[in-house]
Amino acid sequence: MKKNMGAIDRAIRVVAAVILGLLYFLGVIQGTLGTVAVVVAVLFLVTSAASICPGYVPFGLSTRKGD
């Protein structure tokens, strides 16, 4: 898969993942919502690390400069 995420997009996802993780581990969000938050946080971290967002592919989107 071709990389399709720029630096700002990746940074926003990492910050969002950290916030979601903190909210969960501090007990602010719990139960099903907490589980969903953790899953979303992990997905954000994985897609940020890989610089690939599968959700962008069907729409031909890219936030990378030069693409």
PDBQT receptor file of N, H, CA, C and O in Angstrom, charges set to zero:
ATOM      1  N   MET A   1       0.831  -1.185   0.000  1.00  0.00    +0.000 N 
ATOM      2  CA  MET A   1       0.000   0.000   0.000  1.00  0.00    +0.000 C 
ATOM      3  C   MET A   1       0.876   1.249   0.000  1.00  0.00    +0.000 C 
ATOM      4  O   MET A   1       1.915   1.292   0.659  1.00  0.00    +0.000 OA
ATOM      5  N   LYS A   2       0.457   2.237  -0.726  1.00  0.00    +0.000 N 
ATOM      6  H   LYS A   2      -0.387   2.202  -1.262  1.00  0.00    +0.000 HD
ATOM      7  CA  LYS A   2       1.192   3.492  -0.813  1.00  0.00    +0.000 C 
ATOM      8  C   LYS A   2       0.886   4.354   0.418  1.00  0.00    +0.000 C 
ATOM      9  O   LYS A   2      -0.264   4.446   0.847  1.00  0.00    +0.000 OA
ATOM     10  N   LYS A   3       1.914   4.976   0.975  1.00  0.00    +0.000 N 
ATOM     11  H   LYS A   3       2.849   4.900   0.626  1.00  0.00    +0.000 HD
ATOM     12  CA  LYS A   3       1.724   5.845   2.130  1.00  0.00    +0.000 C 
ATOM     13  C   LYS A   3       0.859   7.034   1.733  1.00  0.00    +0.000 C 
ATOM     14  O   LYS A   3       1.059   7.633   0.676  1.00  0.00    +0.000 OA
ATOM     15  N   ASN A   4      -0.117   7.377   2.603  1.00  0.00    +0.000 N 
ATOM     16  H   ASN A   4      -0.279   6.891   3.461  1.00  0.00    +0.000 HD
ATOM     17  CA  ASN A   4      -1.039   8.449   2.247  1.00  0.00    +0.000 C 
ATOM     18  C   ASN A   4      -1.336   9.402   3.412  1.00  0.00    +0.000 C 
ATOM     19  O   ASN A   4      -2.325  10.135   3.382  1.00  0.00    +0.000 OA
ATOM     20  N   MET A   5      -0.472   9.387   4.439  1.00  0.00    +0.000 N 
ATOM     21  H   MET A   5       0.331   8.792   4.462  1.00  0.00    +0.000 HD
ATOM     22  CA  MET A   5      -0.685  10.267   5.586  1.00  0.00    +0.000 C 
ATOM     23  C   MET A   5       0.505  11.204   5.759  1.00  0.00    +0.000 C 
ATOM     24  O   MET A   5       1.662  10.782   5.756  1.00  0.00    +0.000 OA
ATOM     25  N   GLY A   6       0.187  12.482   5.908  1.00  0.00    +0.000 N 
ATOM     26  H   GLY A   6      -0.752  12.825   5.910  1.00  0.00    +0.000 HD
ATOM     27  CA  GLY A   6       1.216  13.481   6.139  1.00  0.00    +0.000 C 
ATOM     28  C   GLY A   6       1.566  13.592   7.613  1.00  0.00    +0.000 C 
ATOM     29  O   GLY A   6       0.945  12.957   8.465  1.00  0.00    +0.000 OA
ATOM     30  N   ALA A   7       2.575  14.412   7.897  1.00  0.00    +0.000 N 
ATOM     31  H   ALA A   7       3.080  14.927   7.205  1.00  0.00    +0.000 HD
ATOM     32  CA  ALA A   7       3.079  14.556   9.266  1.00  0.00    +0.000 C 
ATOM     33  C   ALA A   7       2.032  15.143  10.211  1.00  0.00    +0.000 C 
ATOM     34  O   ALA A   7       1.913  14.696  11.352  1.00  0.00    +0.000 OA
ATOM     35  N   ILE A   8       1.281  16.127   9.755  1.00  0.00    +0.000 N 
ATOM     36  H   ILE A   8       1.378  16.490   8.828  1.00  0.00    +0.000 HD
ATOM     37  CA  ILE A   8       0.277  16.750  10.626  1.00  0.00    +0.000 C 
ATOM     38  C   ILE A   8      -0.831  15.755  10.932  1.00  0.00    +0.000 C 
ATOM     39  O   ILE A   8      -1.277  15.663  12.076  1.00  0.00    +0.000 OA
ATOM     40  N   ASP A   9      -1.277  15.018   9.945  1.00  0.00    +0.000 N 
ATOM     41  H   ASP A   9      -0.915  15.093   9.016  1.00  0.00    +0.000 HD
ATOM     42  CA  ASP A   9      -2.307  13.996  10.132  1.00  0.00    +0.000 C 
ATOM     43  C   ASP A   9      -1.846  12.959  11.149  1.00  0.00    +0.000 C 
ATOM     44  O   ASP A   9      -2.601  12.571  12.040  1.00  0.00    +0.000 OA
ATOM     45  N   ARG A  10      -0.597  12.513  11.008  1.00  0.00    +0.000 N 
ATOM     46  H   ARG A  10       0.017  12.828  10.284  1.00  0.00    +0.000 HD
ATOM     47  CA  ARG A  10      -0.048  11.520  11.924  1.00  0.00    +0.000 C 
ATOM     48  C   ARG A  10       0.041  12.073  13.343  1.00  0.00    +0.000 C 
ATOM     49  O   ARG A  10      -0.288  11.374  14.302  1.00  0.00    +0.000 OA
ATOM     50  N   ALA A  11       0.481  13.314  13.484  1.00  0.00    +0.000 N 
ATOM     51  H   ALA A  11       0.749  13.881  12.705  1.00  0.00    +0.000 HD
ATOM     52  CA  ALA A  11       0.623  13.926  14.809  1.00  0.00    +0.000 C 
ATOM     53  C   ALA A  11      -0.730  14.058  15.502  1.00  0.00    +0.000 C 
ATOM     54  O   ALA A  11      -0.852  13.787  16.697  1.00  0.00    +0.000 OA
ATOM     55  N   ILE A  12      -1.740  14.475  14.749  1.00  0.00    +0.000 N 
ATOM     56  H   ILE A  12      -1.641  14.695  13.779  1.00  0.00    +0.000 HD
ATOM     57  CA  ILE A  12      -3.086  14.609  15.318  1.00  0.00    +0.000 C 
ATOM     58  C   ILE A  12      -3.588  13.259  15.810  1.00  0.00    +0.000 C 
ATOM     59  O   ILE A  12      -4.199  13.175  16.876  1.00  0.00    +0.000 OA
ATOM     60  N   ARG A  13      -3.336  12.209  15.047  1.00  0.00    +0.000 N 
ATOM     61  H   ARG A  13      -2.840  12.277  14.182  1.00  0.00    +0.000 HD
ATOM     62  CA  ARG A  13      -3.783  10.874  15.453  1.00  0.00    +0.000 C 
ATOM     63  C   ARG A  13      -3.065  10.385  16.704  1.00  0.00    +0.000 C 
ATOM     64  O   ARG A  13      -3.673   9.752  17.567  1.00  0.00    +0.000 OA
ATOM     65  N   VAL A  14      -1.776  10.679  16.801  1.00  0.00    +0.000 N 
ATOM     66  H   VAL A  14      -1.283  11.193  16.100  1.00  0.00    +0.000 HD
ATOM     67  CA  VAL A  14      -1.023  10.265  17.992  1.00  0.00    +0.000 C 
ATOM     68  C   VAL A  14      -1.540  11.002  19.225  1.00  0.00    +0.000 C 
ATOM     69  O   VAL A  14      -1.732  10.392  20.277  1.00  0.00    +0.000 OA
ATOM     70  N   VAL A  15      -1.765  12.309  19.100  1.00  0.00    +0.000 N 
ATOM     71  H   VAL A  15      -1.609  12.804  18.245  1.00  0.00    +0.000 HD
ATOM     72  CA  VAL A  15      -2.290  13.093  20.219  1.00  0.00    +0.000 C 
ATOM     73  C   VAL A  15      -3.670  12.569  20.625  1.00  0.00    +0.000 C 
ATOM     74  O   VAL A  15      -3.946  12.414  21.814  1.00  0.00    +0.000 OA
ATOM     75  N   ALA A  16      -4.525  12.299  19.657  1.00  0.00    +0.000 N 
ATOM     76  H   ALA A  16      -4.300  12.425  18.691  1.00  0.00    +0.000 HD
ATOM     77  CA  ALA A  16      -5.860  11.773  19.953  1.00  0.00    +0.000 C 
ATOM     78  C   ALA A  16      -5.763  10.414  20.647  1.00  0.00    +0.000 C 
ATOM     79  O   ALA A  16      -6.519  10.141  21.579  1.00  0.00    +0.000 OA
ATOM     80  N   ALA A  17      -4.839   9.561  20.201  1.00  0.00    +0.000 N 
ATOM     81  H   ALA A  17      -4.224   9.782  19.444  1.00  0.00    +0.000 HD
ATOM     82  CA  ALA A  17      -4.666   8.243  20.811  1.00  0.00    +0.000 C 
ATOM     83  C   ALA A  17      -4.204   8.374  22.259  1.00  0.00    +0.000 C 
ATOM     84  O   ALA A  17      -4.683   7.650  23.133  1.00  0.00    +0.000 OA
ATOM     85  N   VAL A  18      -3.282   9.285  22.514  1.00  0.00    +0.000 N 
ATOM     86  H   VAL A  18      -2.893   9.872  21.805  1.00  0.00    +0.000 HD
ATOM     87  CA  VAL A  18      -2.795   9.490  23.881  1.00  0.00    +0.000 C 
ATOM     88  C   VAL A  18      -3.927   9.986  24.775  1.00  0.00    +0.000 C 
ATOM     89  O   VAL A  18      -4.085   9.516  25.902  1.00  0.00    +0.000 OA
ATOM     90  N   ILE A  19      -4.709  10.930  24.274  1.00  0.00    +0.000 N 
ATOM     91  H   ILE A  19      -4.581  11.311  23.358  1.00  0.00    +0.000 HD
ATOM     92  CA  ILE A  19      -5.834  11.457  25.059  1.00  0.00    +0.000 C 
ATOM     93  C   ILE A  19      -6.846  10.356  25.360  1.00  0.00    +0.000 C 
ATOM     94  O   ILE A  19      -7.300  10.230  26.497  1.00  0.00    +0.000 OA
ATOM     95  N   LEU A  20      -7.202   9.560  24.356  1.00  0.00    +0.000 N 
ATOM     96  H   LEU A  20      -6.833   9.663  23.432  1.00  0.00    +0.000 HD
ATOM     97  CA  LEU A  20      -8.151   8.459  24.572  1.00  0.00    +0.000 C 
ATOM     98  C   LEU A  20      -7.601   7.450  25.580  1.00  0.00    +0.000 C 
ATOM     99  O   LEU A  20      -8.331   6.968  26.446  1.00  0.00    +0.000 OA
ATOM    100  N   GLY A  21      -6.318   7.137  25.462  1.00  0.00    +0.000 N 
ATOM    101  H   GLY A  21      -5.725   7.529  24.759  1.00  0.00    +0.000 HD
ATOM    102  CA  GLY A  21      -5.702   6.208  26.400  1.00  0.00    +0.000 C 
ATOM    103  C   GLY A  21      -5.712   6.742  27.824  1.00  0.00    +0.000 C 
ATOM    104  O   GLY A  21      -6.016   6.009  28.765  1.00  0.00    +0.000 OA
ATOM    105  N   LEU A  22      -5.382   8.012  27.981  1.00  0.00    +0.000 N 
ATOM    106  H   LEU A  22      -5.136   8.608  27.217  1.00  0.00    +0.000 HD
ATOM    107  CA  LEU A  22      -5.406   8.628  29.310  1.00  0.00    +0.000 C 
ATOM    108  C   LEU A  22      -6.810   8.629  29.906  1.00  0.00    +0.000 C 
ATOM    109  O   LEU A  22      -6.994   8.313  31.081  1.00  0.00    +0.000 OA
ATOM    110  N   LEU A  23      -7.788   8.984  29.094  1.00  0.00    +0.000 N 
ATOM    111  H   LEU A  23      -7.638   9.241  28.139  1.00  0.00    +0.000 HD
ATOM    112  CA  LEU A  23      -9.167   8.993  29.581  1.00  0.00    +0.000 C 
ATOM    113  C   LEU A  23      -9.588   7.616  30.065  1.00  0.00    +0.000 C 
ATOM    114  O   LEU A  23     -10.278   7.490  31.077  1.00  0.00    +0.000 OA
ATOM    115  N   TYR A  24      -9.172   6.586  29.342  1.00  0.00    +0.000 N 
ATOM    116  H   TYR A  24      -8.612   6.689  28.520  1.00  0.00    +0.000 HD
ATOM    117  CA  TYR A  24      -9.517   5.224  29.740  1.00  0.00    +0.000 C 
ATOM    118  C   TYR A  24      -8.796   4.822  31.023  1.00  0.00    +0.000 C 
ATOM    119  O   TYR A  24      -9.420   4.344  31.970  1.00  0.00    +0.000 OA
ATOM    120  N   PHE A  25      -7.475   5.018  31.049  1.00  0.00    +0.000 N 
ATOM    121  H   PHE A  25      -6.968   5.406  30.280  1.00  0.00    +0.000 HD
ATOM    122  CA  PHE A  25      -6.700   4.557  32.194  1.00  0.00    +0.000 C 
ATOM    123  C   PHE A  25      -6.923   5.391  33.451  1.00  0.00    +0.000 C 
ATOM    124  O   PHE A  25      -6.636   4.924  34.553  1.00  0.00    +0.000 OA
ATOM    125  N   LEU A  26      -7.422   6.603  33.311  1.00  0.00    +0.000 N 
ATOM    126  H   LEU A  26      -7.655   6.983  32.416  1.00  0.00    +0.000 HD
ATOM    127  CA  LEU A  26      -7.773   7.416  34.469  1.00  0.00    +0.000 C 
ATOM    128  C   LEU A  26      -9.205   7.145  34.943  1.00  0.00    +0.000 C 
ATOM    129  O   LEU A  26      -9.644   7.687  35.957  1.00  0.00    +0.000 OA
ATOM    130  N   GLY A  27      -9.919   6.308  34.202  1.00  0.00    +0.000 N 
ATOM    131  H   GLY A  27      -9.562   5.868  33.378  1.00  0.00    +0.000 HD
ATOM    132  CA  GLY A  27     -11.266   5.919  34.596  1.00  0.00    +0.000 C 
ATOM    133  C   GLY A  27     -12.348   6.905  34.215  1.00  0.00    +0.000 C 
ATOM    134  O   GLY A  27     -13.476   6.805  34.697  1.00  0.00    +0.000 OA
ATOM    135  N   VAL A  28     -12.018   7.866  33.347  1.00  0.00    +0.000 N 
ATOM    136  H   VAL A  28     -11.102   7.947  32.955  1.00  0.00    +0.000 HD
ATOM    137  CA  VAL A  28     -13.019   8.846  32.918  1.00  0.00    +0.000 C 
ATOM    138  C   VAL A  28     -14.039   8.185  31.999  1.00  0.00    +0.000 C 
ATOM    139  O   VAL A  28     -15.236   8.461  32.088  1.00  0.00    +0.000 OA
ATOM    140  N   ILE A  29     -13.564   7.315  31.121  1.00  0.00    +0.000 N 
ATOM    141  H   ILE A  29     -12.593   7.090  31.048  1.00  0.00    +0.000 HD
ATOM    142  CA  ILE A  29     -14.477   6.541  30.271  1.00  0.00    +0.000 C 
ATOM    143  C   ILE A  29     -14.275   5.070  30.598  1.00  0.00    +0.000 C 
ATOM    144  O   ILE A  29     -13.145   4.600  30.725  1.00  0.00    +0.000 OA
ATOM    145  N   GLN A  30     -15.380   4.350  30.730  1.00  0.00    +0.000 N 
ATOM    146  H   GLN A  30     -16.299   4.732  30.626  1.00  0.00    +0.000 HD
ATOM    147  CA  GLN A  30     -15.336   2.954  31.151  1.00  0.00    +0.000 C 
ATOM    148  C   GLN A  30     -16.300   2.115  30.328  1.00  0.00    +0.000 C 
ATOM    149  O   GLN A  30     -17.029   2.624  29.477  1.00  0.00    +0.000 OA
ATOM    150  N   GLY A  31     -16.284   0.847  30.597  1.00  0.00    +0.000 N 
ATOM    151  H   GLY A  31     -15.691   0.434  31.289  1.00  0.00    +0.000 HD
ATOM    152  CA  GLY A  31     -17.221  -0.073  29.959  1.00  0.00    +0.000 C 
ATOM    153  C   GLY A  31     -17.009  -0.180  28.463  1.00  0.00    +0.000 C 
ATOM    154  O   GLY A  31     -15.881  -0.144  27.972  1.00  0.00    +0.000 OA
ATOM    155  N   THR A  32     -18.114  -0.313  27.751  1.00  0.00    +0.000 N 
ATOM    156  H   THR A  32     -19.031  -0.342  28.150  1.00  0.00    +0.000 HD
ATOM    157  CA  THR A  32     -18.060  -0.476  26.295  1.00  0.00    +0.000 C 
ATOM    158  C   THR A  32     -17.415   0.731  25.632  1.00  0.00    +0.000 C 
ATOM    159  O   THR A  32     -16.600   0.574  24.723  1.00  0.00    +0.000 OA
ATOM    160  N   LEU A  33     -17.767   1.925  26.071  1.00  0.00    +0.000 N 
ATOM    161  H   LEU A  33     -18.430   2.052  26.810  1.00  0.00    +0.000 HD
ATOM    162  CA  LEU A  33     -17.177   3.139  25.499  1.00  0.00    +0.000 C 
ATOM    163  C   LEU A  33     -15.669   3.160  25.724  1.00  0.00    +0.000 C 
ATOM    164  O   LEU A  33     -14.918   3.572  24.840  1.00  0.00    +0.000 OA
ATOM    165  N   GLY A  34     -15.224   2.727  26.878  1.00  0.00    +0.000 N 
ATOM    166  H   GLY A  34     -15.833   2.392  27.597  1.00  0.00    +0.000 HD
ATOM    167  CA  GLY A  34     -13.795   2.663  27.167  1.00  0.00    +0.000 C 
ATOM    168  C   GLY A  34     -13.083   1.681  26.262  1.00  0.00    +0.000 C 
ATOM    169  O   GLY A  34     -11.991   1.960  25.766  1.00  0.00    +0.000 OA
ATOM    170  N   THR A  35     -13.704   0.522  26.044  1.00  0.00    +0.000 N 
ATOM    171  H   THR A  35     -14.591   0.295  26.447  1.00  0.00    +0.000 HD
ATOM    172  CA  THR A  35     -13.122  -0.481  25.157  1.00  0.00    +0.000 C 
ATOM    173  C   THR A  35     -13.024   0.045  23.733  1.00  0.00    +0.000 C 
ATOM    174  O   THR A  35     -12.006  -0.146  23.068  1.00  0.00    +0.000 OA
ATOM    175  N   VAL A  36     -14.066   0.701  23.266  1.00  0.00    +0.000 N 
ATOM    176  H   VAL A  36     -14.893   0.856  23.806  1.00  0.00    +0.000 HD
ATOM    177  CA  VAL A  36     -14.058   1.288  21.922  1.00  0.00    +0.000 C 
ATOM    178  C   VAL A  36     -12.963   2.354  21.830  1.00  0.00    +0.000 C 
ATOM    179  O   VAL A  36     -12.265   2.438  20.820  1.00  0.00    +0.000 OA
ATOM    180  N   ALA A  37     -12.811   3.158  22.868  1.00  0.00    +0.000 N 
ATOM    181  H   ALA A  37     -13.378   3.090  23.689  1.00  0.00    +0.000 HD
ATOM    182  CA  ALA A  37     -11.786   4.204  22.880  1.00  0.00    +0.000 C 
ATOM    183  C   ALA A  37     -10.386   3.607  22.777  1.00  0.00    +0.000 C 
ATOM    184  O   ALA A  37      -9.537   4.133  22.057  1.00  0.00    +0.000 OA
ATOM    185  N   VAL A  38     -10.146   2.523  23.486  1.00  0.00    +0.000 N 
ATOM    186  H   VAL A  38     -10.835   2.096  24.071  1.00  0.00    +0.000 HD
ATOM    187  CA  VAL A  38      -8.833   1.873  23.439  1.00  0.00    +0.000 C 
ATOM    188  C   VAL A  38      -8.579   1.294  22.047  1.00  0.00    +0.000 C 
ATOM    189  O   VAL A  38      -7.475   1.419  21.518  1.00  0.00    +0.000 OA
ATOM    190  N   VAL A  39      -9.579   0.671  21.461  1.00  0.00    +0.000 N 
ATOM    191  H   VAL A  39     -10.476   0.569  21.892  1.00  0.00    +0.000 HD
ATOM    192  CA  VAL A  39      -9.427   0.103  20.118  1.00  0.00    +0.000 C 
ATOM    193  C   VAL A  39      -9.130   1.214  19.104  1.00  0.00    +0.000 C 
ATOM    194  O   VAL A  39      -8.251   1.064  18.256  1.00  0.00    +0.000 OA
ATOM    195  N   VAL A  40      -9.858   2.318  19.193  1.00  0.00    +0.000 N 
ATOM    196  H   VAL A  40     -10.572   2.440  19.882  1.00  0.00    +0.000 HD
ATOM    197  CA  VAL A  40      -9.629   3.446  18.287  1.00  0.00    +0.000 C 
ATOM    198  C   VAL A  40      -8.226   4.015  18.501  1.00  0.00    +0.000 C 
ATOM    199  O   VAL A  40      -7.543   4.359  17.536  1.00  0.00    +0.000 OA
ATOM    200  N   ALA A  41      -7.796   4.115  19.752  1.00  0.00    +0.000 N 
ATOM    201  H   ALA A  41      -8.351   3.835  20.536  1.00  0.00    +0.000 HD
ATOM    202  CA  ALA A  41      -6.458   4.629  20.053  1.00  0.00    +0.000 C 
ATOM    203  C   ALA A  41      -5.383   3.739  19.425  1.00  0.00    +0.000 C 
ATOM    204  O   ALA A  41      -4.420   4.234  18.840  1.00  0.00    +0.000 OA
ATOM    205  N   VAL A  42      -5.556   2.433  19.551  1.00  0.00    +0.000 N 
ATOM    206  H   VAL A  42      -6.338   2.031  20.026  1.00  0.00    +0.000 HD
ATOM    207  CA  VAL A  42      -4.583   1.503  18.967  1.00  0.00    +0.000 C 
ATOM    208  C   VAL A  42      -4.573   1.630  17.443  1.00  0.00    +0.000 C 
ATOM    209  O   VAL A  42      -3.507   1.639  16.828  1.00  0.00    +0.000 OA
ATOM    210  N   LEU A  43      -5.747   1.728  16.839  1.00  0.00    +0.000 N 
ATOM    211  H   LEU A  43      -6.613   1.721  17.338  1.00  0.00    +0.000 HD
ATOM    212  CA  LEU A  43      -5.819   1.896  15.379  1.00  0.00    +0.000 C 
ATOM    213  C   LEU A  43      -5.133   3.191  14.940  1.00  0.00    +0.000 C 
ATOM    214  O   LEU A  43      -4.415   3.212  13.941  1.00  0.00    +0.000 OA
ATOM    215  N   PHE A  44      -5.359   4.263  15.688  1.00  0.00    +0.000 N 
ATOM    216  H   PHE A  44      -5.943   4.246  16.500  1.00  0.00    +0.000 HD
ATOM    217  CA  PHE A  44      -4.700   5.533  15.372  1.00  0.00    +0.000 C 
ATOM    218  C   PHE A  44      -3.186   5.392  15.441  1.00  0.00    +0.000 C 
ATOM    219  O   PHE A  44      -2.476   5.899  14.573  1.00  0.00    +0.000 OA
ATOM    220  N   LEU A  45      -2.689   4.714  16.457  1.00  0.00    +0.000 N 
ATOM    221  H   LEU A  45      -3.265   4.302  17.163  1.00  0.00    +0.000 HD
ATOM    222  CA  LEU A  45      -1.243   4.547  16.605  1.00  0.00    +0.000 C 
ATOM    223  C   LEU A  45      -0.656   3.690  15.485  1.00  0.00    +0.000 C 
ATOM    224  O   LEU A  45       0.410   3.996  14.951  1.00  0.00    +0.000 OA
ATOM    225  N   VAL A  46      -1.358   2.619  15.136  1.00  0.00    +0.000 N 
ATOM    226  H   VAL A  46      -2.224   2.370  15.569  1.00  0.00    +0.000 HD
ATOM    227  CA  VAL A  46      -0.869   1.732  14.077  1.00  0.00    +0.000 C 
ATOM    228  C   VAL A  46      -0.859   2.448  12.727  1.00  0.00    +0.000 C 
ATOM    229  O   VAL A  46       0.127   2.376  11.994  1.00  0.00    +0.000 OA
ATOM    230  N   THR A  47      -1.950   3.136  12.399  1.00  0.00    +0.000 N 
ATOM    231  H   THR A  47      -2.751   3.194  12.995  1.00  0.00    +0.000 HD
ATOM    232  CA  THR A  47      -1.996   3.825  11.112  1.00  0.00    +0.000 C 
ATOM    233  C   THR A  47      -0.986   4.970  11.073  1.00  0.00    +0.000 C 
ATOM    234  O   THR A  47      -0.422   5.258  10.017  1.00  0.00    +0.000 OA
ATOM    235  N   SER A  48      -0.751   5.622  12.203  1.00  0.00    +0.000 N 
ATOM    236  H   SER A  48      -1.209   5.389  13.061  1.00  0.00    +0.000 HD
ATOM    237  CA  SER A  48       0.248   6.689  12.251  1.00  0.00    +0.000 C 
ATOM    238  C   SER A  48       1.650   6.139  12.038  1.00  0.00    +0.000 C 
ATOM    239  O   SER A  48       2.446   6.721  11.301  1.00  0.00    +0.000 OA
ATOM    240  N   ALA A  49       1.949   5.029  12.679  1.00  0.00    +0.000 N 
ATOM    241  H   ALA A  49       1.303   4.556  13.278  1.00  0.00    +0.000 HD
ATOM    242  CA  ALA A  49       3.271   4.422  12.542  1.00  0.00    +0.000 C 
ATOM    243  C   ALA A  49       3.531   3.951  11.111  1.00  0.00    +0.000 C 
ATOM    244  O   ALA A  49       4.652   4.042  10.612  1.00  0.00    +0.000 OA
ATOM    245  N   ALA A  50       2.492   3.453  10.467  1.00  0.00    +0.000 N 
ATOM    246  H   ALA A  50       1.581   3.380  10.872  1.00  0.00    +0.000 HD
ATOM    247  CA  ALA A  50       2.631   2.943   9.096  1.00  0.00    +0.000 C 
ATOM    248  C   ALA A  50       2.465   4.024   8.038  1.00  0.00    +0.000 C 
ATOM    249  O   ALA A  50       2.788   3.801   6.871  1.00  0.00    +0.000 OA
ATOM    250  N   SER A  51       1.970   5.182   8.427  1.00  0.00    +0.000 N 
ATOM    251  H   SER A  51       1.708   5.363   9.375  1.00  0.00    +0.000 HD
ATOM    252  CA  SER A  51       1.680   6.293   7.493  1.00  0.00    +0.000 C 
ATOM    253  C   SER A  51       0.653   5.913   6.443  1.00  0.00    +0.000 C 
ATOM    254  O   SER A  51       0.642   6.463   5.342  1.00  0.00    +0.000 OA
ATOM    255  N   ILE A  52      -0.204   4.976   6.786  1.00  0.00    +0.000 N 
ATOM    256  H   ILE A  52      -0.196   4.528   7.680  1.00  0.00    +0.000 HD
ATOM    257  CA  ILE A  52      -1.223   4.505   5.838  1.00  0.00    +0.000 C 
ATOM    258  C   ILE A  52      -2.581   4.527   6.526  1.00  0.00    +0.000 C 
ATOM    259  O   ILE A  52      -2.735   3.990   7.623  1.00  0.00    +0.000 OA
ATOM    260  N   CYS A  53      -3.566   5.149   5.881  1.00  0.00    +0.000 N 
ATOM    261  H   CYS A  53      -3.441   5.585   4.990  1.00  0.00    +0.000 HD
ATOM    262  CA  CYS A  53      -4.936   5.124   6.375  1.00  0.00    +0.000 C 
ATOM    263  C   CYS A  53      -5.788   4.387   5.334  1.00  0.00    +0.000 C 
ATOM    264  O   CYS A  53      -6.057   4.927   4.261  1.00  0.00    +0.000 OA
ATOM    265  N   PRO A  54      -6.208   3.167   5.644  1.00  0.00    +0.000 N 
ATOM    266  CA  PRO A  54      -7.025   2.413   4.691  1.00  0.00    +0.000 C 
ATOM    267  C   PRO A  54      -8.335   3.117   4.342  1.00  0.00    +0.000 C 
ATOM    268  O   PRO A  54      -8.880   2.898   3.260  1.00  0.00    +0.000 OA
ATOM    269  N   GLY A  55      -8.842   3.950   5.234  1.00  0.00    +0.000 N 
ATOM    270  H   GLY A  55      -8.398   4.128   6.112  1.00  0.00    +0.000 HD
ATOM    271  CA  GLY A  55     -10.074   4.689   4.966  1.00  0.00    +0.000 C 
ATOM    272  C   GLY A  55      -9.925   5.738   3.886  1.00  0.00    +0.000 C 
ATOM    273  O   GLY A  55     -10.914   6.141   3.273  1.00  0.00    +0.000 OA
ATOM    274  N   TYR A  56      -8.710   6.186   3.644  1.00  0.00    +0.000 N 
ATOM    275  H   TYR A  56      -7.907   5.860   4.142  1.00  0.00    +0.000 HD
ATOM    276  CA  TYR A  56      -8.458   7.185   2.597  1.00  0.00    +0.000 C 
ATOM    277  C   TYR A  56      -8.436   6.556   1.200  1.00  0.00    +0.000 C 
ATOM    278  O   TYR A  56      -8.760   7.218   0.214  1.00  0.00    +0.000 OA
ATOM    279  N   VAL A  57      -8.055   5.284   1.120  1.00  0.00    +0.000 N 
ATOM    280  H   VAL A  57      -7.792   4.746   1.921  1.00  0.00    +0.000 HD
ATOM    281  CA  VAL A  57      -7.823   4.626  -0.170  1.00  0.00    +0.000 C 
ATOM    282  C   VAL A  57      -9.045   4.644  -1.096  1.00  0.00    +0.000 C 
ATOM    283  O   VAL A  57      -8.894   5.019  -2.259  1.00  0.00    +0.000 OA
ATOM    284  N   PRO A  58     -10.246   4.261  -0.647  1.00  0.00    +0.000 N 
ATOM    285  CA  PRO A  58     -11.388   4.233  -1.572  1.00  0.00    +0.000 C 
ATOM    286  C   PRO A  58     -11.723   5.606  -2.167  1.00  0.00    +0.000 C 
ATOM    287  O   PRO A  58     -12.309   5.699  -3.245  1.00  0.00    +0.000 OA
ATOM    288  N   PHE A  59     -11.346   6.657  -1.456  1.00  0.00    +0.000 N 
ATOM    289  H   PHE A  59     -10.869   6.582  -0.580  1.00  0.00    +0.000 HD
ATOM    290  CA  PHE A  59     -11.662   8.011  -1.917  1.00  0.00    +0.000 C 
ATOM    291  C   PHE A  59     -10.486   8.674  -2.619  1.00  0.00    +0.000 C 
ATOM    292  O   PHE A  59     -10.610   9.805  -3.087  1.00  0.00    +0.000 OA
ATOM    293  N   GLY A  60      -9.364   8.001  -2.699  1.00  0.00    +0.000 N 
ATOM    294  H   GLY A  60      -9.264   7.082  -2.318  1.00  0.00    +0.000 HD
ATOM    295  CA  GLY A  60      -8.192   8.551  -3.341  1.00  0.00    +0.000 C 
ATOM    296  C   GLY A  60      -7.586   9.723  -2.578  1.00  0.00    +0.000 C 
ATOM    297  O   GLY A  60      -6.923  10.572  -3.175  1.00  0.00    +0.000 OA
ATOM    298  N   LEU A  61      -7.804   9.781  -1.270  1.00  0.00    +0.000 N 
ATOM    299  H   LEU A  61      -8.343   9.092  -0.785  1.00  0.00    +0.000 HD
ATOM    300  CA  LEU A  61      -7.305  10.875  -0.456  1.00  0.00    +0.000 C 
ATOM    301  C   LEU A  61      -5.869  10.646  -0.015  1.00  0.00    +0.000 C 
ATOM    302  O   LEU A  61      -5.424   9.509   0.142  1.00  0.00    +0.000 OA
ATOM    303  N   SER A  62      -5.155  11.739   0.180  1.00  0.00    +0.000 N 
ATOM    304  H   SER A  62      -5.516  12.663   0.052  1.00  0.00    +0.000 HD
ATOM    305  CA  SER A  62      -3.810  11.693   0.714  1.00  0.00    +0.000 C 
ATOM    306  C   SER A  62      -3.507  13.019   1.376  1.00  0.00    +0.000 C 
ATOM    307  O   SER A  62      -3.802  14.075   0.816  1.00  0.00    +0.000 OA
ATOM    308  N   THR A  63      -2.920  12.978   2.565  1.00  0.00    +0.000 N 
ATOM    309  H   THR A  63      -2.681  12.120   3.020  1.00  0.00    +0.000 HD
ATOM    310  CA  THR A  63      -2.524  14.205   3.248  1.00  0.00    +0.000 C 
ATOM    311  C   THR A  63      -1.005  14.373   3.182  1.00  0.00    +0.000 C 
ATOM    312  O   THR A  63      -0.453  15.275   3.812  1.00  0.00    +0.000 OA
ATOM    313  N   ARG A  64      -0.342  13.526   2.437  1.00  0.00    +0.000 N 
ATOM    314  H   ARG A  64      -0.790  12.793   1.926  1.00  0.00    +0.000 HD
ATOM    315  CA  ARG A  64       1.100  13.626   2.255  1.00  0.00    +0.000 C 
ATOM    316  C   ARG A  64       1.433  14.691   1.251  1.00  0.00    +0.000 C 
ATOM    317  O   ARG A  64       0.768  14.811   0.222  1.00  0.00    +0.000 OA
ATOM    318  N   LYS A  65       2.445  15.461   1.534  1.00  0.00    +0.000 N 
ATOM    319  H   LYS A  65       2.985  15.364   2.370  1.00  0.00    +0.000 HD
ATOM    320  CA  LYS A  65       2.888  16.497   0.574  1.00  0.00    +0.000 C 
ATOM    321  C   LYS A  65       3.525  15.809  -0.620  1.00  0.00    +0.000 C 
ATOM    322  O   LYS A  65       4.240  14.817  -0.477  1.00  0.00    +0.000 OA
ATOM    323  N   GLY A  66       3.261  16.338  -1.772  1.00  0.00    +0.000 N 
ATOM    324  H   GLY A  66       2.680  17.143  -1.888  1.00  0.00    +0.000 HD
ATOM    325  CA  GLY A  66       3.849  15.800  -2.996  1.00  0.00    +0.000 C 
ATOM    326  C   GLY A  66       3.030  14.710  -3.652  1.00  0.00    +0.000 C 
ATOM    327  O   GLY A  66       3.406  14.215  -4.715  1.00  0.00    +0.000 OA
ATOM    328  N   ASP A  67       1.923  14.323  -3.047  1.00  0.00    +0.000 N 
ATOM    329  H   ASP A  67       1.617  14.725  -2.184  1.00  0.00    +0.000 HD
ATOM    330  CA  ASP A  67       1.066  13.284  -3.647  1.00  0.00    +0.000 C 
ATOM    331  C   ASP A  67      -0.128  13.904  -4.339  1.00  0.00    +0.000 C 
ATOM    332  O   ASP A  67      -0.958  13.187  -4.900  1.00  0.00    +0.000 OA
TER     333      ASP A  67
